[in-house]
């Protein structure tokens, strides 16, 4: 499921990132990689605040829809 549909305060594993290579490299530099754990802290109309490796990130609906979690 896309990240913006994930339940809040539940650790989820990133299973796929569906975007171009440039964006993948940028997300990897932020700690968003395959098989890493991400937790949605809050979600509002697709905009997500997520906890990744002890840091909080704000992601818009465009990017949070391209990160698939399970």
N, C-alpha and C positions, 0 to 999 in steps of 0.2 A: 504494500500500500504506500501511497505517497506520504511523505513526512507530515504534511499539514493535516492528514486524517488520523495520525497516530494519537493514542490517548495520552493525556498529560500525566506526568510523574511516573511513567513506566519506561524503564530502560529497553530500548529497541536496538537491534543489530542492523547495520546498513548492508543490504544485499546487492544493491545495484545503483549506479549513478548514470543517468541517461542524459548526457550532454556532450558538448564538443571537448576536445583535448585541452584547450586553453582553460576552460572553466574547471575541468577536472583537476588540473594542476593547481589552480587557485584554491579549490576546495581542499585538496590534499595539504596545502601549506597551512590551512586553518585547522587541520586535524580531522577532516571528514574524509575517511578512507573506507574501502570495503572491509567488512567484518569488524569495524569499530562500533562502539556502543554510543548511542545518542539518546538523550532524554528530552522530550518536549516539556518545557516549563510552562509556556502559555501559547495559545494560538488564537488569532483573531482575523477572520476572513482570509485565511491562507497565510498571513504573515506569522512567522513562528519565532519564538525565542527558545533556543535549545542549549542544553548543557553538553559540551563535548570536551572530554579530557580536562576537567576542572575549569573550563572557561565557558562563558556564555556568548552565544552568537545570535544575531538577529538576521533572519533570512526572509526575503519576500516570497510571495506565492509562486513566482516563476521558478525560483531556485528550489524551494521546498517541495515543489511538485516533481522535480527531477531526481530527488533523492528518495529511493525506495527502501523501505524498512520492513522487517518481519519480527 
